[in-house]
Amino acid sequence: MKKKNPVLVAFGNSIRKLRAKKKLSQRALAERSGLDTSYLSGIERGVRNPSLKSLETLAKGLGCSISETCKDLDKLDLAKSLPRKVKRKKP
């Protein structure tokens, strides 16, 4: 099984927290933002990589700014989430 990207997981958790704070179901937020409920579920689980346009529509649906949807990302150590350089064997 593929390891989840910590940035996507943190972003998904942020969306879930904001949605819960507004007392919205996934279906209600999906309708307000024009996204499919399964896509929104994937974002919240950290398995989808939403586009900037999707971030904009989510923020509008939540009644907040795009930066507010990303504020939990500040807590991440982004150096740990970067792919490691693979050493190649010399022929």
C-alpha positions as CSV (number, residue, x, y, z in Angstrom):
1,M,0.0,0.0,0.0
2,K,1.3,3.4,-0.9
3,K,2.3,5.7,2.0
4,K,0.1,8.8,2.3
5,N,1.7,12.2,1.7
6,P,1.8,14.1,5.1
7,V,1.0,17.4,3.4
8,L,-2.2,16.0,1.9
9,V,-3.2,14.3,5.2
10,A,-2.6,17.6,7.2
11,F,-4.7,19.5,4.6
12,G,-7.5,16.9,4.8
13,N,-7.5,17.2,8.5
14,S,-7.8,20.9,8.3
15,I,-10.7,20.7,5.9
16,R,-12.4,18.2,8.2
17,K,-11.9,20.5,11.3
18,L,-13.3,23.5,9.5
19,R,-16.3,21.5,8.2
20,A,-17.0,20.2,11.7
21,K,-16.7,23.7,13.1
22,K,-19.3,24.9,10.7
23,K,-21.5,21.9,11.5
24,L,-21.6,20.8,7.9
25,S,-21.9,17.2,6.6
26,Q,-19.6,16.2,3.8
27,R,-22.7,16.2,1.5
28,A,-23.6,19.7,2.5
29,L,-20.1,21.0,2.0
30,A,-19.8,19.2,-1.4
31,E,-23.1,20.8,-2.5
32,R,-22.0,24.3,-1.4
33,S,-18.6,23.9,-3.1
34,G,-19.7,22.1,-6.2
35,L,-17.6,19.0,-5.6
36,D,-18.5,15.4,-5.5
37,T,-18.9,13.9,-2.1
38,S,-16.5,11.0,-2.9
39,Y,-13.8,13.6,-4.0
40,L,-14.3,15.6,-0.8
41,S,-14.0,12.4,1.2
42,G,-10.7,11.6,-0.5
43,I,-9.4,15.1,0.2
44,E,-10.3,14.7,3.9
45,R,-8.6,11.3,4.0
46,G,-5.4,12.6,2.4
47,V,-5.6,10.5,-0.7
48,R,-6.6,13.2,-3.2
49,N,-4.4,16.1,-4.3
50,P,-6.8,19.0,-4.9
51,S,-6.1,21.7,-7.5
52,L,-5.9,25.4,-6.6
53,K,-9.4,25.7,-8.1
54,S,-10.7,23.0,-5.8
55,L,-9.1,24.9,-2.8
56,E,-10.8,28.0,-3.9
57,T,-14.2,26.3,-4.1
58,L,-13.7,24.5,-0.8
59,A,-12.8,27.8,0.9
60,K,-15.9,29.5,-0.5
61,G,-18.1,26.6,0.6
62,L,-16.6,26.9,4.1
63,G,-16.9,30.6,4.1
64,C,-13.2,31.2,4.8
65,S,-10.0,32.1,3.0
66,I,-7.7,29.7,1.1
67,S,-5.0,30.5,3.6
68,E,-7.2,29.5,6.5
69,T,-7.8,26.0,4.9
70,C,-4.0,25.6,4.8
71,K,-3.0,26.9,8.2
72,D,-2.4,23.4,9.7
73,L,0.3,22.9,7.1
74,D,2.5,25.4,9.0
75,K,3.0,22.8,11.7
76,L,4.6,20.3,9.3
77,D,8.3,19.7,8.9
78,L,8.2,19.9,5.1
79,A,11.8,18.6,4.8
80,K,10.6,15.2,6.0
81,S,7.9,15.1,3.3
82,L,10.2,15.7,0.4
83,P,11.3,12.6,-1.6
84,R,14.7,11.4,-0.9
85,K,17.3,11.3,-3.6
86,V,17.9,7.8,-4.9
87,K,21.5,6.8,-5.4
88,R,22.1,5.1,-8.7
89,K,24.5,2.2,-9.0
90,K,27.3,2.8,-11.4
91,P,27.4,0.4,-14.3
